[in-house]
Amino acid sequence: MMPRQSLAEKYRAHNAEMRLALETGCTPIEARFELRRRSKGDRKARTGEAAAPQRLRDLPDERWMMRD
């Protein structure tokens, strides 16, 4: 389970969502998902994990017969 947020943390998160929504012209809910996506990307970058291609066909320089 996630630890409960304090009111200050909740208000800070809401403030960041609203600022991003105003800057980009999206809804606050879309801004919340964008902020979550960015924070996940930051965590992956800090741990040194590189994003692997999901399928072999995503590799651009492989021959057609090597694709699955």
PDB file of N, CA, C and O in Angstrom:
ATOM      1  N   MET A   1       0.827  -1.182   0.000  1.00  0.00           N
ATOM      2  CA  MET A   1       0.000   0.000   0.000  1.00  0.00           C
ATOM      3  C   MET A   1       0.873   1.248   0.000  1.00  0.00           C
ATOM      4  O   MET A   1       1.988   1.261   0.522  1.00  0.00           O
ATOM      5  N   MET A   2       0.337   2.266  -0.589  1.00  0.00           N
ATOM      6  CA  MET A   2       1.048   3.537  -0.630  1.00  0.00           C
ATOM      7  C   MET A   2       0.843   4.277   0.689  1.00  0.00           C
ATOM      8  O   MET A   2      -0.248   4.230   1.258  1.00  0.00           O
ATOM      9  N   PRO A   3       1.873   4.957   1.182  1.00  0.00           N
ATOM     10  CA  PRO A   3       1.690   5.748   2.394  1.00  0.00           C
ATOM     11  C   PRO A   3       0.783   6.943   2.098  1.00  0.00           C
ATOM     12  O   PRO A   3       0.774   7.473   0.987  1.00  0.00           O
ATOM     13  N   ARG A   4       0.044   7.343   3.084  1.00  0.00           N
ATOM     14  CA  ARG A   4      -0.870   8.469   2.900  1.00  0.00           C
ATOM     15  C   ARG A   4      -0.088   9.766   2.758  1.00  0.00           C
ATOM     16  O   ARG A   4       0.951   9.953   3.392  1.00  0.00           O
ATOM     17  N   GLN A   5      -0.593  10.647   1.928  1.00  0.00           N
ATOM     18  CA  GLN A   5       0.049  11.937   1.724  1.00  0.00           C
ATOM     19  C   GLN A   5      -0.417  12.921   2.787  1.00  0.00           C
ATOM     20  O   GLN A   5      -1.547  12.845   3.270  1.00  0.00           O
ATOM     21  N   SER A   6       0.458  13.836   3.139  1.00  0.00           N
ATOM     22  CA  SER A   6       0.031  14.927   4.005  1.00  0.00           C
ATOM     23  C   SER A   6      -0.716  15.942   3.141  1.00  0.00           C
ATOM     24  O   SER A   6      -0.659  15.880   1.913  1.00  0.00           O
ATOM     25  N   LEU A   7      -1.405  16.859   3.776  1.00  0.00           N
ATOM     26  CA  LEU A   7      -2.141  17.872   3.017  1.00  0.00           C
ATOM     27  C   LEU A   7      -1.193  18.724   2.184  1.00  0.00           C
ATOM     28  O   LEU A   7      -1.519  19.089   1.054  1.00  0.00           O
ATOM     29  N   ALA A   8      -0.025  19.042   2.730  1.00  0.00           N
ATOM     30  CA  ALA A   8       0.932  19.866   1.990  1.00  0.00           C
ATOM     31  C   ALA A   8       1.398  19.155   0.723  1.00  0.00           C
ATOM     32  O   ALA A   8       1.511  19.780  -0.332  1.00  0.00           O
ATOM     33  N   GLU A   9       1.672  17.845   0.819  1.00  0.00           N
ATOM     34  CA  GLU A   9       2.094  17.095  -0.367  1.00  0.00           C
ATOM     35  C   GLU A   9       0.979  17.039  -1.400  1.00  0.00           C
ATOM     36  O   GLU A   9       1.229  17.149  -2.601  1.00  0.00           O
ATOM     37  N   LYS A  10      -0.239  16.868  -0.935  1.00  0.00           N
ATOM     38  CA  LYS A  10      -1.384  16.805  -1.839  1.00  0.00           C
ATOM     39  C   LYS A  10      -1.564  18.136  -2.572  1.00  0.00           C
ATOM     40  O   LYS A  10      -1.809  18.160  -3.779  1.00  0.00           O
ATOM     41  N   TYR A  11      -1.439  19.252  -1.826  1.00  0.00           N
ATOM     42  CA  TYR A  11      -1.588  20.570  -2.439  1.00  0.00           C
ATOM     43  C   TYR A  11      -0.438  20.876  -3.395  1.00  0.00           C
ATOM     44  O   TYR A  11      -0.653  21.499  -4.435  1.00  0.00           O
ATOM     45  N   ARG A  12       0.788  20.445  -3.056  1.00  0.00           N
ATOM     46  CA  ARG A  12       1.919  20.645  -3.965  1.00  0.00           C
ATOM     47  C   ARG A  12       1.710  19.894  -5.272  1.00  0.00           C
ATOM     48  O   ARG A  12       1.973  20.428  -6.349  1.00  0.00           O
ATOM     49  N   ALA A  13       1.236  18.654  -5.178  1.00  0.00           N
ATOM     50  CA  ALA A  13       0.988  17.862  -6.381  1.00  0.00           C
ATOM     51  C   ALA A  13      -0.108  18.502  -7.224  1.00  0.00           C
ATOM     52  O   ALA A  13       0.002  18.561  -8.449  1.00  0.00           O
ATOM     53  N   HIS A  14      -1.167  18.982  -6.568  1.00  0.00           N
ATOM     54  CA  HIS A  14      -2.259  19.621  -7.302  1.00  0.00           C
ATOM     55  C   HIS A  14      -1.780  20.906  -7.972  1.00  0.00           C
ATOM     56  O   HIS A  14      -2.172  21.204  -9.100  1.00  0.00           O
ATOM     57  N   ASN A  15      -0.939  21.660  -7.283  1.00  0.00           N
ATOM     58  CA  ASN A  15      -0.399  22.894  -7.844  1.00  0.00           C
ATOM     59  C   ASN A  15       0.441  22.599  -9.087  1.00  0.00           C
ATOM     60  O   ASN A  15       0.334  23.300 -10.093  1.00  0.00           O
ATOM     61  N   ALA A  16       1.276  21.562  -9.017  1.00  0.00           N
ATOM     62  CA  ALA A  16       2.100  21.193 -10.175  1.00  0.00           C
ATOM     63  C   ALA A  16       1.224  20.746 -11.338  1.00  0.00           C
ATOM     64  O   ALA A  16       1.509  21.072 -12.491  1.00  0.00           O
ATOM     65  N   GLU A  17       0.156  19.999 -11.044  1.00  0.00           N
ATOM     66  CA  GLU A  17      -0.760  19.559 -12.099  1.00  0.00           C
ATOM     67  C   GLU A  17      -1.424  20.752 -12.767  1.00  0.00           C
ATOM     68  O   GLU A  17      -1.517  20.806 -13.993  1.00  0.00           O
ATOM     69  N   MET A  18      -1.882  21.703 -11.974  1.00  0.00           N
ATOM     70  CA  MET A  18      -2.573  22.864 -12.535  1.00  0.00           C
ATOM     71  C   MET A  18      -1.618  23.733 -13.353  1.00  0.00           C
ATOM     72  O   MET A  18      -1.999  24.236 -14.410  1.00  0.00           O
ATOM     73  N   ARG A  19      -0.377  23.917 -12.878  1.00  0.00           N
ATOM     74  CA  ARG A  19       0.583  24.705 -13.652  1.00  0.00           C
ATOM     75  C   ARG A  19       0.872  24.058 -14.999  1.00  0.00           C
ATOM     76  O   ARG A  19       0.922  24.743 -16.022  1.00  0.00           O
ATOM     77  N   LEU A  20       1.065  22.728 -15.003  1.00  0.00           N
ATOM     78  CA  LEU A  20       1.324  22.030 -16.261  1.00  0.00           C
ATOM     79  C   LEU A  20       0.109  22.093 -17.177  1.00  0.00           C
ATOM     80  O   LEU A  20       0.256  22.256 -18.388  1.00  0.00           O
ATOM     81  N   ALA A  21      -1.083  21.967 -16.615  1.00  0.00           N
ATOM     82  CA  ALA A  21      -2.303  22.031 -17.420  1.00  0.00           C
ATOM     83  C   ALA A  21      -2.448  23.405 -18.073  1.00  0.00           C
ATOM     84  O   ALA A  21      -2.842  23.500 -19.235  1.00  0.00           O
ATOM     85  N   LEU A  22      -2.137  24.452 -17.342  1.00  0.00           N
ATOM     86  CA  LEU A  22      -2.229  25.795 -17.910  1.00  0.00           C
ATOM     87  C   LEU A  22      -1.160  26.036 -18.971  1.00  0.00           C
ATOM     88  O   LEU A  22      -1.419  26.704 -19.972  1.00  0.00           O
ATOM     89  N   GLU A  23       0.034  25.497 -18.759  1.00  0.00           N
ATOM     90  CA  GLU A  23       1.115  25.684 -19.731  1.00  0.00           C
ATOM     91  C   GLU A  23       0.839  24.944 -21.033  1.00  0.00           C
ATOM     92  O   GLU A  23       1.098  25.469 -22.116  1.00  0.00           O
ATOM     93  N   THR A  24       0.317  23.731 -20.929  1.00  0.00           N
ATOM     94  CA  THR A  24       0.151  22.899 -22.125  1.00  0.00           C
ATOM     95  C   THR A  24      -1.244  22.953 -22.716  1.00  0.00           C
ATOM     96  O   THR A  24      -1.449  22.507 -23.845  1.00  0.00           O
ATOM     97  N   GLY A  25      -2.208  23.488 -21.983  1.00  0.00           N
ATOM     98  CA  GLY A  25      -3.567  23.570 -22.498  1.00  0.00           C
ATOM     99  C   GLY A  25      -4.317  22.250 -22.430  1.00  0.00           C
ATOM    100  O   GLY A  25      -5.223  22.012 -23.228  1.00  0.00           O
ATOM    101  N   CYS A  26      -3.951  21.394 -21.491  1.00  0.00           N
ATOM    102  CA  CYS A  26      -4.655  20.117 -21.336  1.00  0.00           C
ATOM    103  C   CYS A  26      -5.461  20.160 -20.037  1.00  0.00           C
ATOM    104  O   CYS A  26      -5.454  21.165 -19.326  1.00  0.00           O
ATOM    105  N   THR A  27      -6.140  19.084 -19.741  1.00  0.00           N
ATOM    106  CA  THR A  27      -6.908  19.012 -18.502  1.00  0.00           C
ATOM    107  C   THR A  27      -5.975  18.651 -17.345  1.00  0.00           C
ATOM    108  O   THR A  27      -4.896  18.102 -17.568  1.00  0.00           O
ATOM    109  N   PRO A  28      -6.384  18.953 -16.117  1.00  0.00           N
ATOM    110  CA  PRO A  28      -5.544  18.583 -14.969  1.00  0.00           C
ATOM    111  C   PRO A  28      -5.323  17.080 -14.845  1.00  0.00           C
ATOM    112  O   PRO A  28      -4.267  16.651 -14.381  1.00  0.00           O
ATOM    113  N   ILE A  29      -6.292  16.282 -15.249  1.00  0.00           N
ATOM    114  CA  ILE A  29      -6.121  14.826 -15.177  1.00  0.00           C
ATOM    115  C   ILE A  29      -5.059  14.375 -16.170  1.00  0.00           C
ATOM    116  O   ILE A  29      -4.229  13.526 -15.847  1.00  0.00           O
ATOM    117  N   GLU A  30      -5.078  14.937 -17.382  1.00  0.00           N
ATOM    118  CA  GLU A  30      -4.034  14.611 -18.360  1.00  0.00           C
ATOM    119  C   GLU A  30      -2.671  15.071 -17.858  1.00  0.00           C
ATOM    120  O   GLU A  30      -1.666  14.392 -18.068  1.00  0.00           O
ATOM    121  N   ALA A  31      -2.638  16.220 -17.197  1.00  0.00           N
ATOM    122  CA  ALA A  31      -1.377  16.718 -16.637  1.00  0.00           C
ATOM    123  C   ALA A  31      -0.870  15.789 -15.539  1.00  0.00           C
ATOM    124  O   ALA A  31       0.335  15.572 -15.417  1.00  0.00           O
ATOM    125  N   ARG A  32      -1.787  15.239 -14.739  1.00  0.00           N
ATOM    126  CA  ARG A  32      -1.389  14.298 -13.684  1.00  0.00           C
ATOM    127  C   ARG A  32      -0.731  13.066 -14.285  1.00  0.00           C
ATOM    128  O   ARG A  32       0.302  12.612 -13.794  1.00  0.00           O
ATOM    129  N   PHE A  33      -1.327  12.519 -15.355  1.00  0.00           N
ATOM    130  CA  PHE A  33      -0.735  11.349 -16.002  1.00  0.00           C
ATOM    131  C   PHE A  33       0.614  11.684 -16.635  1.00  0.00           C
ATOM    132  O   PHE A  33       1.528  10.859 -16.617  1.00  0.00           O
ATOM    133  N   GLU A  34       0.744  12.886 -17.191  1.00  0.00           N
ATOM    134  CA  GLU A  34       2.018  13.301 -17.781  1.00  0.00           C
ATOM    135  C   GLU A  34       3.096  13.433 -16.707  1.00  0.00           C
ATOM    136  O   GLU A  34       4.237  13.023 -16.921  1.00  0.00           O
ATOM    137  N   LEU A  35       2.746  13.997 -15.564  1.00  0.00           N
ATOM    138  CA  LEU A  35       3.719  14.117 -14.474  1.00  0.00           C
ATOM    139  C   LEU A  35       4.133  12.750 -13.958  1.00  0.00           C
ATOM    140  O   LEU A  35       5.301  12.537 -13.634  1.00  0.00           O
ATOM    141  N   ARG A  36       3.184  11.818 -13.879  1.00  0.00           N
ATOM    142  CA  ARG A  36       3.529  10.455 -13.458  1.00  0.00           C
ATOM    143  C   ARG A  36       4.450   9.794 -14.469  1.00  0.00           C
ATOM    144  O   ARG A  36       5.398   9.105 -14.093  1.00  0.00           O
ATOM    145  N   ARG A  37       4.173  10.002 -15.754  1.00  0.00           N
ATOM    146  CA  ARG A  37       5.015   9.421 -16.803  1.00  0.00           C
ATOM    147  C   ARG A  37       6.430   9.982 -16.716  1.00  0.00           C
ATOM    148  O   ARG A  37       7.408   9.246 -16.851  1.00  0.00           O
ATOM    149  N   ARG A  38       6.532  11.278 -16.492  1.00  0.00           N
ATOM    150  CA  ARG A  38       7.853  11.904 -16.376  1.00  0.00           C
ATOM    151  C   ARG A  38       8.614  11.387 -15.157  1.00  0.00           C
ATOM    152  O   ARG A  38       9.819  11.145 -15.231  1.00  0.00           O
ATOM    153  N   SER A  39       7.913  11.218 -14.044  1.00  0.00           N
ATOM    154  CA  SER A  39       8.611  10.743 -12.843  1.00  0.00           C
ATOM    155  C   SER A  39       9.050   9.294 -13.007  1.00  0.00           C
ATOM    156  O   SER A  39      10.101   8.910 -12.493  1.00  0.00           O
ATOM    157  N   LYS A  40       8.267   8.482 -13.712  1.00  0.00           N
ATOM    158  CA  LYS A  40       8.691   7.111 -13.987  1.00  0.00           C
ATOM    159  C   LYS A  40       9.927   7.107 -14.873  1.00  0.00           C
ATOM    160  O   LYS A  40      10.832   6.296 -14.674  1.00  0.00           O
ATOM    161  N   GLY A  41       9.971   8.004 -15.848  1.00  0.00           N
ATOM    162  CA  GLY A  41      11.136   8.104 -16.712  1.00  0.00           C
ATOM    163  C   GLY A  41      12.367   8.537 -15.952  1.00  0.00           C
ATOM    164  O   GLY A  41      13.467   8.053 -16.218  1.00  0.00           O
ATOM    165  N   ASP A  42      12.193   9.452 -15.001  1.00  0.00           N
ATOM    166  CA  ASP A  42      13.321   9.894 -14.175  1.00  0.00           C
ATOM    167  C   ASP A  42      13.850   8.754 -13.324  1.00  0.00           C
ATOM    168  O   ASP A  42      15.061   8.613 -13.155  1.00  0.00           O
ATOM    169  N   ARG A  43      12.949   7.939 -12.786  1.00  0.00           N
ATOM    170  CA  ARG A  43      13.392   6.815 -11.952  1.00  0.00           C
ATOM    171  C   ARG A  43      14.161   5.802 -12.782  1.00  0.00           C
ATOM    172  O   ARG A  43      15.165   5.260 -12.320  1.00  0.00           O
ATOM    173  N   LYS A  44      13.701   5.535 -14.008  1.00  0.00           N
ATOM    174  CA  LYS A  44      14.412   4.583 -14.863  1.00  0.00           C
ATOM    175  C   LYS A  44      15.786   5.118 -15.236  1.00  0.00           C
ATOM    176  O   LYS A  44      16.756   4.363 -15.291  1.00  0.00           O
ATOM    177  N   ALA A  45      15.870   6.425 -15.493  1.00  0.00           N
ATOM    178  CA  ALA A  45      17.151   7.017 -15.865  1.00  0.00           C
ATOM    179  C   ALA A  45      18.131   6.959 -14.692  1.00  0.00           C
ATOM    180  O   ALA A  45      19.327   6.745 -14.890  1.00  0.00           O
ATOM    181  N   ARG A  46      17.627   7.149 -13.481  1.00  0.00           N
ATOM    182  CA  ARG A  46      18.504   7.111 -12.313  1.00  0.00           C
ATOM    183  C   ARG A  46      19.028   5.712 -12.041  1.00  0.00           C
ATOM    184  O   ARG A  46      20.151   5.554 -11.563  1.00  0.00           O
ATOM    185  N   THR A  47      18.230   4.696 -12.340  1.00  0.00           N
ATOM    186  CA  THR A  47      18.679   3.328 -12.072  1.00  0.00           C
ATOM    187  C   THR A  47      19.539   2.790 -13.200  1.00  0.00           C
ATOM    188  O   THR A  47      20.152   1.733 -13.052  1.00  0.00           O
ATOM    189  N   GLY A  48      19.601   3.490 -14.320  1.00  0.00           N
ATOM    190  CA  GLY A  48      20.460   3.070 -15.419  1.00  0.00           C
ATOM    191  C   GLY A  48      19.833   2.048 -16.338  1.00  0.00           C
ATOM    192  O   GLY A  48      20.526   1.462 -17.170  1.00  0.00           O
ATOM    193  N   GLU A  49      18.543   1.820 -16.211  1.00  0.00           N
ATOM    194  CA  GLU A  49      17.884   0.864 -17.084  1.00  0.00           C
ATOM    195  C   GLU A  49      17.605   1.518 -18.436  1.00  0.00           C
ATOM    196  O   GLU A  49      17.061   2.620 -18.504  1.00  0.00           O
ATOM    197  N   ALA A  50      17.974   0.841 -19.481  1.00  0.00           N
ATOM    198  CA  ALA A  50      17.664   1.331 -20.818  1.00  0.00           C
ATOM    199  C   ALA A  50      16.386   0.658 -21.293  1.00  0.00           C
ATOM    200  O   ALA A  50      16.149  -0.518 -21.015  1.00  0.00           O
ATOM    201  N   ALA A  51      15.579   1.406 -22.001  1.00  0.00           N
ATOM    202  CA  ALA A  51      14.331   0.844 -22.510  1.00  0.00           C
ATOM    203  C   ALA A  51      14.647  -0.103 -23.662  1.00  0.00           C
ATOM    204  O   ALA A  51      15.185   0.310 -24.689  1.00  0.00           O
ATOM    205  N   ALA A  52      14.317  -1.339 -23.485  1.00  0.00           N
ATOM    206  CA  ALA A  52      14.548  -2.344 -24.527  1.00  0.00           C
ATOM    207  C   ALA A  52      13.389  -2.318 -25.518  1.00  0.00           C
ATOM    208  O   ALA A  52      12.259  -2.011 -25.138  1.00  0.00           O
ATOM    209  N   PRO A  53      13.654  -2.634 -26.777  1.00  0.00           N
ATOM    210  CA  PRO A  53      12.546  -2.693 -27.729  1.00  0.00           C
ATOM    211  C   PRO A  53      11.562  -3.780 -27.323  1.00  0.00           C
ATOM    212  O   PRO A  53      11.954  -4.834 -26.821  1.00  0.00           O
ATOM    213  N   GLN A  54      10.301  -3.516 -27.542  1.00  0.00           N
ATOM    214  CA  GLN A  54       9.271  -4.469 -27.148  1.00  0.00           C
ATOM    215  C   GLN A  54       9.274  -5.704 -28.037  1.00  0.00           C
ATOM    216  O   GLN A  54       9.026  -6.814 -27.567  1.00  0.00           O
ATOM    217  N   ARG A  55       9.552  -5.513 -29.307  1.00  0.00           N
ATOM    218  CA  ARG A  55       9.563  -6.639 -30.245  1.00  0.00           C
ATOM    219  C   ARG A  55      10.806  -6.525 -31.109  1.00  0.00           C
ATOM    220  O   ARG A  55      11.403  -5.454 -31.214  1.00  0.00           O
ATOM    221  N   LEU A  56      11.186  -7.610 -31.714  1.00  0.00           N
ATOM    222  CA  LEU A  56      12.354  -7.572 -32.590  1.00  0.00           C
ATOM    223  C   LEU A  56      12.100  -6.711 -33.817  1.00  0.00           C
ATOM    224  O   LEU A  56      13.031  -6.112 -34.354  1.00  0.00           O
ATOM    225  N   ARG A  57      10.865  -6.642 -34.262  1.00  0.00           N
ATOM    226  CA  ARG A  57      10.601  -5.860 -35.474  1.00  0.00           C
ATOM    227  C   ARG A  57      10.756  -4.360 -35.240  1.00  0.00           C
ATOM    228  O   ARG A  57      10.758  -3.581 -36.193  1.00  0.00           O
ATOM    229  N   ASP A  58      10.885  -3.950 -33.979  1.00  0.00           N
ATOM    230  CA  ASP A  58      11.107  -2.542 -33.695  1.00  0.00           C
ATOM    231  C   ASP A  58      12.537  -2.110 -34.000  1.00  0.00           C
ATOM    232  O   ASP A  58      12.822  -0.915 -34.063  1.00  0.00           O
ATOM    233  N   LEU A  59      13.427  -3.063 -34.187  1.00  0.00           N
ATOM    234  CA  LEU A  59      14.797  -2.719 -34.541  1.00  0.00           C
ATOM    235  C   LEU A  59      14.845  -2.358 -36.023  1.00  0.00           C
ATOM    236  O   LEU A  59      14.401  -3.156 -36.849  1.00  0.00           O
ATOM    237  N   PRO A  60      15.362  -1.198 -36.390  1.00  0.00           N
ATOM    238  CA  PRO A  60      15.273  -0.734 -37.774  1.00  0.00           C
ATOM    239  C   PRO A  60      16.226  -1.417 -38.747  1.00  0.00           C
ATOM    240  O   PRO A  60      15.935  -1.452 -39.943  1.00  0.00           O
ATOM    241  N   ASP A  61      17.348  -1.960 -38.290  1.00  0.00           N
ATOM    242  CA  ASP A  61      18.360  -2.430 -39.228  1.00  0.00           C
ATOM    243  C   ASP A  61      18.394  -3.949 -39.379  1.00  0.00           C
ATOM    244  O   ASP A  61      19.409  -4.492 -39.816  1.00  0.00           O
ATOM    245  N   GLU A  62      17.342  -4.631 -39.039  1.00  0.00           N
ATOM    246  CA  GLU A  62      17.363  -6.081 -39.175  1.00  0.00           C
ATOM    247  C   GLU A  62      16.725  -6.511 -40.498  1.00  0.00           C
ATOM    248  O   GLU A  62      15.907  -5.784 -41.063  1.00  0.00           O
ATOM    249  N   ARG A  63      17.088  -7.651 -40.968  1.00  0.00           N
ATOM    250  CA  ARG A  63      16.558  -8.152 -42.227  1.00  0.00           C
ATOM    251  C   ARG A  63      15.143  -8.672 -42.028  1.00  0.00           C
ATOM    252  O   ARG A  63      14.751  -9.027 -40.917  1.00  0.00           O
ATOM    253  N   TRP A  64      14.392  -8.712 -43.103  1.00  0.00           N
ATOM    254  CA  TRP A  64      12.992  -9.123 -43.001  1.00  0.00           C
ATOM    255  C   TRP A  64      12.860 -10.560 -42.527  1.00  0.00           C
ATOM    256  O   TRP A  64      11.897 -10.894 -41.837  1.00  0.00           O
ATOM    257  N   MET A  65      13.813 -11.420 -42.887  1.00  0.00           N
ATOM    258  CA  MET A  65      13.686 -12.827 -42.509  1.00  0.00           C
ATOM    259  C   MET A  65      14.003 -13.061 -41.039  1.00  0.00           C
ATOM    260  O   MET A  65      13.685 -14.120 -40.498  1.00  0.00           O
ATOM    261  N   MET A  66      14.635 -12.070 -40.379  1.00  0.00           N
ATOM    262  CA  MET A  66      14.985 -12.225 -38.980  1.00  0.00           C
ATOM    263  C   MET A  66      13.868 -11.745 -38.057  1.00  0.00           C
ATOM    264  O   MET A  66      13.937 -11.920 -36.840  1.00  0.00           O
ATOM    265  N   ARG A  67      12.853 -11.147 -38.641  1.00  0.00           N
ATOM    266  CA  ARG A  67      11.743 -10.661 -37.818  1.00  0.00           C
ATOM    267  C   ARG A  67      10.838 -11.808 -37.433  1.00  0.00           C
ATOM    268  O   ARG A  67      10.763 -12.813 -38.140  1.00  0.00           O
ATOM    269  N   ASP A  68      10.158 -11.662 -36.329  1.00  0.00           N
ATOM    270  CA  ASP A  68       9.295 -12.753 -35.875  1.00  0.00           C
ATOM    271  C   ASP A  68       7.951 -12.787 -36.549  1.00  0.00           C
ATOM    272  O   ASP A  68       7.134 -13.659 -36.253  1.00  0.00           O
TER     273      ASP A  68
END
